[in-house]
């Protein structure tokens, strides 16, 4: 089973920075149950890994903005 935070990172990376096809996968992932989310991960592992890294970087950037805003 895919951890929830990983799924969210991948969704965000796909939707925000993927081309039209990868962005559509991200939207499908948002609505996917665990079984279908795993199917997306298994069918497009390269897109998954790339989007996971992008999603993590997006999250890190959000955290930095919050930290800087409280200083």
Residue pairs with C-beta under 8 A, 6 or more apart in sequence:
1 34
1 38
2 34
2 37
2 38
2 41
6 52
7 29
7 37
8 55
9 51
9 52
9 54
9 55
9 56
9 58
9 59
10 26
10 29
10 41
10 48
10 51
10 52
10 55
11 26
11 29
11 30
11 51
11 55
12 26
12 51
12 54
12 55
12 58
12 59
13 26
13 50
13 51
13 52
13 53
13 54
13 55
13 58
14 22
14 23
14 25
14 26
14 29
14 47
14 51
15 23
15 26
15 27
15 30
16 54
16 58
17 51
17 54
18 25
18 26
18 47
18 51
22 44
22 47
22 51
25 40
25 44
25 47
26 51
28 36
28 40
29 37
29 40
32 39
32 40
40 48
41 48
